[in-house]
Amino acid sequence: MKYLSMLGLSLFLSTAGQAGIIVKYQVNGLDYEGYYTSPTQGTPMVLLVHDWDGLTDYEVKRADMLAEMGYSVFAADLFGAGVRPTEVIDKKQHTGELYQDREKMRSLLEGAMRKAKELGGNTENSVAV
């Protein structure tokens, strides 16, 4: 019984991992909310870009999975703080705006990278997905 209790505790601790944090940041004077998680300082970093429904629990889950594999992850917000479209027409609108304005998209990605670096993300050894 003691063995099973220790096994259960070790499994819990190994899956608990480091909790990520919601990160508020600004790009061009507008508010954004990303998500950052890192197992340790200096690990290779992944800049995670959300799909057309914005930064949701799905991206947070993927970020945590990558952190468990040894990567630091910054999940960027490309739509703005609190903007999480649920209707297809809204999703098309928000992504369409970015597709039509590549400079804005580039600026948002660069802003996310700056914030990740502030948090200790290894932006010199990183990839965006």
N, C-alpha and C positions, 0 to 999 in steps of 0.2 A: 504494500500500500504506500509506504514511504517513497518507494521508487517511482510509482505512478504519479504521486503528487509532485515530485521533483521534475519528472518528465513534462507534466502539464505546465508547471511554472516556467521551465526553460523554453517550451514552445511558445507560451504567451509572450515572454520577453523577447524572443527572437523575431516574432512577427509584429511586436509593438513598434519597434524602430523609432527613429527620430521623427517627431511631429513637425510638419511644415508650418509655415506662417503665411497668413494673408498679408500682402504688402501693398500699401498705398503709395502711389508715386504720381508725378506729373510729367506730362509731355506737352510742350507748347502751351502751358498754362491751363491745361485740362486735366481732370482727375481720372486715374486709372487704378485698378486693383488686380495685382498679380498674385502668384503663389510661389513661394520659395521653400525648397527643402534641400538639405545637404547632409550626407552621413558624416563628413569631416571637411575641414578647410583644405583647399587645394586640389580636390578631386576634379576630374574632367567634368565639364558642364554641358548640359543640354538646354537650349532655349526652346521651349515647347510652345507651339503656336496652335491656338484653338481652331475649331472648324466654325461653321456658319451660325452656330447658336451661342457663341461667346464662350467665355471661360466658365465651365460648369464642373460638377462633381466628377465627370468623366476625365477631364484633364488633370484634376487633382489626384485621382486614383492612379493615372498613368505616371504622374510625377513621382508619387510615392513608390510605385513599382520600380521606376528607374533609380530612385535613391537607394532602394534595397539592393540594387545591383552595383552600387558604388558610385553613382553619378550625383553631382549637384544638379538641380533642375530649377529653372525659373520659367514658370508658365506665364506668358505675356497676356495682357489684355489689349486687344486691338479695337474694342468698341467703346470703352469708357466705363467708369465705375457705375455699377448697377444696371448696365445695359446688357440684358440677356434675352434676346428675342425668342419668342416661342412660336409665332405664326410664320409660315413659309414666306409670306410676302415681306415681313419684317426682316427675316434672315437674308433674303435676296437683296433687300435695300442696303443693309449694313455691309454685306460683303461686296456688293456692287460698287458702293462708294469707295471702298479700298482699291478695288480693281481699276477704277477710273482715275484714282489719284495715287500713283505709285510713290511719289515723293512723301505723301502722308504716311503710307504704309512703311516706307523705309525709316522715316522719322520715329514712328511708333516702335519699330523693332530696335532701333538704336537707343531709344529711351529705355526700353526694357533691359537691354544689355548694360546700360549705365547703372541702372538700379541693381541689377544682379551683381555687378562688380562692387558696388557700395556694400552689398551684403556679404561679400567675400567670395563670390562666384569666380571661378577660374576662366575668365573670358579669353585668355590667351590660348586655352586648350578647350575649345567649345565647338558645338555643332547646333544648327537650328533644324527642327523638324516640326 
